[in-house]
């Protein structure tokens, strides 16, 4: 299936130069004793020091502009990469931003929280957000951010709710498109991917890649490395998100099941943003040379 044609139907604001590089990692390959490992350098996206969320925001911010929004409202951890890129994109497009951060106000502003402030975001700290409430936000019920949005409407503003992590069918278009980009790069370099490996939090990036691989009829398998604790298996959530995304695109393929999704939970640290956890590149690719 022509992914470019599928994606072209949806408004998009280009926030970063693409494609990002696909680089061979010879030392990592040597250290692990093979197979050949390549890194898709989505850390080089251009919004606020980069990251995978920029691809999602190209579609989500386009929708916000289409709806004449002047304020974006979102939710995330105190050191959320998603929040950093979201509020930076809002500032780039001349919008105000509000972020509800799950935790207490830090005594010293550093890292992403410092950048959030530099980008002009209003930061609301809430240490009483449960996993259940967060799950509802991911599902689009939005018990937290909808209340904030209503207060802004009463001030005459036009808010747009940005889903946690951008994990929606619209946000997933970013990584469906990334798969198409990756397939072209691998073809140019004469390599074949056996596995794509990336961090998995809300599951949107993995869902986008899973859908992209199926649309591209690719043989590569996706493996997510869980970066946080969850109330239910991510395989269930990601399969459901994949199916919702395919329905959103009007594509009627065989439904995804949890058995189609692979997530490794062995490397979850003490908590989100806590020092000492695993460092995970956005997208590692286990490849072999095409013969």
N, C-alpha and C positions, 0 to 999 in steps of 0.2 A: 504494500500500500504506500502511496506517495504521502509521506508525513507532512511535507511542506504544504501540500494542498489542504490537508486536514487542518493545519494550524492557521493557514492564511485567512480563514473565515473570521478570525477573532481579532479585535483591536489589540495593538501592541505598541508600547512605547519603548524605544531602544535606549536602555540605560547604561549599556556597556558594550564595548567592541567585542564582537564574536567572529570567528570561533576562538575559544580559549585553547592554548597549546595542549598537545598530547605528547608527553615526554617519556622517553625510556628512562628507567631508574636502575642503572647498572649496579650500583653499590648495594642497593636493597635486594636486588635479584641475587647478587653474589652472596650476601649475608644469609639469605633464606635458602640458598642452594637451589634456586629455580623454583617455579617457572619464571619466564620473563614477565616483569612487572612494569606497567606503564602507569603514569599518573595524568589524569585529565585535570588541568590546572585551573579549576574553577575558583581557587583562592585568588586568582588574578582578575576577577570581575571588578569593575571600576567604582562601585559605590562603597564608600566608607571602609576602605581596606579589604573589600572583596568578601566572597563567600557564595554559597549555593543559593541563598534566598533571592539574589538579584534576578535570576532567571524567572522566578515566580512573579516577582514584582513587576516585571515588564508587562505582564498580562493583567495583574491585579490593579496596578496603578492606572493602566489604560481604562479599566472599567470605572475606577473612581473618577477619572477625568470625564468620562462619558456621562456619568451621573451628576456632574457639576458639583462634586464634593469640594469643600474648602478645608476639611479637617479629617485626618485619618486617625482611627482609634484602634489600638491593638493590645495584646496581652503577651507576657513572656516572663522568663526568669530575670532575676536582677542583672545578670551578665549575659542576657540573651543576644546572640548573633542576629536572630530574626528582628528583634526590636531595633538594633543598631542600623541595619540596612533599610528597614521600613521607614524609620523616621528620617534617615538621610535622603531616601528617595522622595519623601514628602517635601522636604526642604528644597531639594533640587527643582521640584515642580511648583514651588511657591505655595505649598499647603502647610497648614499647622498640623501638629501631631500630638497625640496623647498616648502614653503607654502605662498600662497597669502592670506593675512589676511584682512578682510573687515573692515577697520577702520583706525584710526590714531595710529602712534607709541606711546606706553605708556611712560609717564615720568619716571615711576618706573616699572621695570620688576618684575612681581610676578605671581603667579598662573601658568596657562598653558603656558603663553608666556615665562616665565622663564624656564620652563621645555623644551619647544621647542628649546630654545637657548642652554641649556645644552646638548640636543641630537644632536646638530650641524646643525640644520636646517637653511637654508638661509630664512629669513623672509622678504617678500615684502608687504608693507602696501599700501592699496588703499582705500581711503574713498569715492570713486566715483562709487562704484559698486552698481548698481540698483537691485531691486528685479527681474526685467526682465532678466538681465544678469545672476543672480544667478540661476533662473529657467532654463535658457539655459544650464548652467553647469550641473544641475541635469539631464537634458534630454540627456546629452552626446554631445551637440553641442560644448561646451567648448570654448567660445570666449575669455576667459581670460587665462586659463591655457595652451591652445594650442599655444599662442604667446610666453609664457615663455618656453614651450617645444622646440619650433623652435630655440630660441636663444641658448639653450643647445645643440641641434643637430649641430648647426654651430660651436660649440666648440669641436665637436667630441664625445659628450656624447650620451648615449642611454636612454632617459627619458621614463617613464611610467606615464601616467595620471591616478591619483587616483580620482575617481568620488567623488563629494561632499557628505560626509556622508556615502560613500560606498553603496549608494542606487542604485544598479544595479542588474540584475538577478544573476550575479556571487556572488556579495556581499550578496545577500539575502539568499544564501545557508547556511550562518552562522546561521540564525534564523530558517530556516526550520529544520536544524539539531538540534537546541536547543529545538524545540518542541518535537522531538523524544526523546531527553534526558529527558525532563520534564515529558512526558507521562510515561516513565519507573519509574521515581522517585515517581510519584503520585501513580502508581500501587503498588510500594513497601510499601508506607505509608498508603495505603487503603483509599485514598481520591479521590474525583471527583471535577474537576474545573468547576465552572459555568462561570467565567469571568477571562480573563487575561487582565491586565491593565498596560500600559507602556507609557512613554513619546513619542511623535511623533514630529519630526522636518522635515527632508527630507522625511520621510515615509518608509525608507528601512526596519527598524526593524519591523514595523507593517506589511508591505507587506510580509516579510519572515514568520512571525508568522501566518498570515492569510493563506498563502499557506501551511504551515506545518500543521495547523489544518485541512484543507481540505484533504490533503494527508493522514493524520492519521485517517480521518473519525471521528474526535472528535466533541463532542456536545458543547464544551466550546465556548464562544463568546469573541471576542477581542474588547477592548475599548482603543483607543489612546487618550492621553491628550496632546493637542497641546502646544508646548513650544515656538512658534514664530508666527509672522504674515505671511500670505500667500496671493498671488494675486488671487488664485482660491481655491475653496473648496478642502481640502486634500482628501476627499472621492473620488473625481474624479481622482486625481493623483495616489492615492494608488491602486485603482481598476485597473487602466491602468498598473501600475507596477506589480501587481499580475498577470495579464494576460500575460504580456511580460515574466515574470519569468516562468510561466507554459509552454509557448511556447518554451522558452529556454531549458526547461527540456524535451521537446517532449511529454508533457502530455496534452491530449485534453479533458479537463473537461468542464463543463458548465462555460461560462465566468463570471468573477466577474463583478458586477455592483456597482456604487456608493452606492446603497441602501444596499449592503452587508457590507459596511465599516462604522464603528462608530468612530467619533472623537469628543471630547469635547473641546470647545474653551474658556471655562469660566475662565481659569487660566493663560492666557498669560500675562506676566509681562510687564514692561515698555520697555524692549528690551533684546536682547540676551546677556547673561552674566551679566545683571544688578542685583545688590543686591536688595533683597526684593521680588523677584519672588518666585514661588512655588518650593519647593524641591520635586522632584519626583524620587522615586526609579525606577530602570530600569524595574523591572517586578514584579508587585503585582498580587497575585492570590487569587481570592475569591473562597473558596472551601466548600465542605461539606463532612462529613465522608461517605465513601462508605458502604452501608449496604449489 
